[in-house]
Amino acid sequence: MTTATETKLPRINMPLPGPKAKEVIEYDKKFISPSLFREYPLVAERGYGAIIEDPDGNTFLDFAAGIAVCSTGHCHPHVVQAIQKQAAELIHIAGTDFYHRHMPQLAERLVATMPKSHHYKVFFGNSGTEAVEGAIKLARYATRRDKLIAFYGCFHGRTLGSLSLTASKSTQRKYFGTLLGGVEHIPFPYAYRCALGHTKETCGGEIIELLEEQILKRLFAPEEVAAIIVEPIQGEGGFIPAPAFFLRELQRICNKHGIMLILDEVQSGMGRTGKMWAYDHAGITPDIVLTAKGLGSGMPISAFIAKESVMQWKPGSHGTTYGGNPVCIASAMATLDLIQGGLMANARKMGEYIFGKINDWPSRFKIVGDVRGKGLMVGVEIVRDQRTKEKAPDLRDKVIVGAFHRGLLTLESGENSIRISPPLIIDEEQADCAIRIMEESIREAEKSL
Ligand SMILES: Cc1ncc(COP(=O)(O)O)c(C=O)c1O
């Protein structure tokens, strides 16, 4: 519900950034680390629903959702109320030392989303990278092996362990020195650029062969491999879904060799694809699942969920001060209420609605090479030439910046793709508005071809 001063659609009243936004940007420049990468000068003052308002009173339709974090939209009343209530009762206790009922309550709800064939247990942290770090440690502990296999294009975080798995952009690794040893990367199935001409359903068979016939025979003995970690839909890498058969093949290989299959659902999970976890579309049973972002609707919380048979480490092996913070848990419980109470179904419905309207973009726009994704994880790849598929990051940036100036927030992804990941609350009117803005911005970028 919107109030008199609230709107559902964007309204830009001036050239951006406006005067008050400019002040904040200058202030930020003085004090904030320059390593942060801002694609365009959005300054957020408040948020509600799918709308962000800047300090000059401009409103933006937020189809970025703080990198797929604000799953329930901005400041959903149910989430705000849960946070406020918990903040008045207990803010912190350190779940690593003491008990509080909310930790097992949220864990039970997360476990209930997992395959029924196994019992699972949960470890709470604060961020995606922390879930990845914990999962690396758990996989090593459980298997007593240390080798790890990840994929080119993947993003698993920026702390030194997770960064060793991340193979997205070299800037993210440059000058940070030696990372974890024993990590091997293999290609990710990327149907649009499949050298063998396979489809979105069939691409990747040769990667499975590479893994079995080369990596596990010539580089790593399988009995030394602790885990294979994969994003079921590459997020940072370009919103590229792995085919279902590919994930099932990874599961087969992992089962055969006692390797942990870790599904990084930090970006793709929490109902965004129309099912709770993106791996649910492939019907597999992972050993460890990672979640963060959409779990807390903006409060910092992450978790790794592992089969009980895997999570057998001894007290003191792993811990954290803030993980399982009561206020973050309250936010996550309220988020789950909303996701399971209708938003996941809405993500499926609105995803179908959006894809139904944009699937033909490659035939309508010269610079759109590919449209892909699932539910409300929508990727659009921008190319200079559809025939050669030459990547066009400059045109991609023009589309994103053009959309911003028209009041739509999106993000870049991969070298030359756009990621559209709205909150799961959006309706058809908002989807239509975003599509119209995207089309105008694509048309404008095409003029510079
Ligand atoms: C799939 C995936 N894993 C891990 C991370 C790291 O999460 P965080 O930035 O919360 O550390 C991200 C962040 O974008 C992600 O997309």
The ligand as an SDF file (V2000), in Angstrom:
LIG
                    3D

 16 16  0  0  0  0  0  0  0  0999 V2000
   26.7990  -16.0320   -5.6130 C   0  0  0  0  0  0  0  0  0  0  0  0
   27.4600  -15.1410   -4.6130 C   0  0  0  0  0  0  0  0  0  0  0  0
   28.1970  -15.6880   -3.6330 N   0  0  0  0  0  0  0  0  0  0  0  0
   28.7930  -14.9310   -2.6960 C   0  0  0  0  0  0  0  0  0  0  0  0
   28.6920  -13.5560   -2.7200 C   0  0  0  0  0  0  0  0  0  0  0  0
   29.3750  -12.7370   -1.6670 C   0  0  0  0  0  0  0  0  0  0  0  0
   28.4210  -12.1500   -0.8430 O   0  0  0  0  0  0  0  0  0  0  0  0
   28.8020  -10.8850    0.0860 P   0  0  0  0  0  0  0  0  0  0  0  0
   28.9870   -9.7210   -0.8240 O   0  0  0  0  0  0  0  0  0  0  0  0
   27.6110  -10.7540    0.9990 O   0  0  0  0  0  0  0  0  0  0  0  0
   30.0280  -11.2450    0.8260 O   0  0  0  0  0  0  0  0  0  0  0  0
   27.9430  -12.9430   -3.7330 C   0  0  0  0  0  0  0  0  0  0  0  0
   27.8360  -11.4740   -3.7990 C   0  0  0  0  0  0  0  0  0  0  0  0
   27.4730  -10.8830   -4.7860 O   0  0  0  0  0  0  0  0  0  0  0  0
   27.2980  -13.7600   -4.7050 C   0  0  0  0  0  0  0  0  0  0  0  0
   26.5890  -13.2200   -5.6870 O   0  0  0  0  0  0  0  0  0  0  0  0
  1  2  1  0
  2  3  1  0
  2 15  2  0
  3  4  2  0
  4  5  1  0
  5  6  1  0
  5 12  2  0
  6  7  1  0
  7  8  1  0
  8  9  2  0
  8 10  1  0
  8 11  1  0
 12 13  1  0
 12 15  1  0
 13 14  2  0
 15 16  1  0
M  END
$$$$
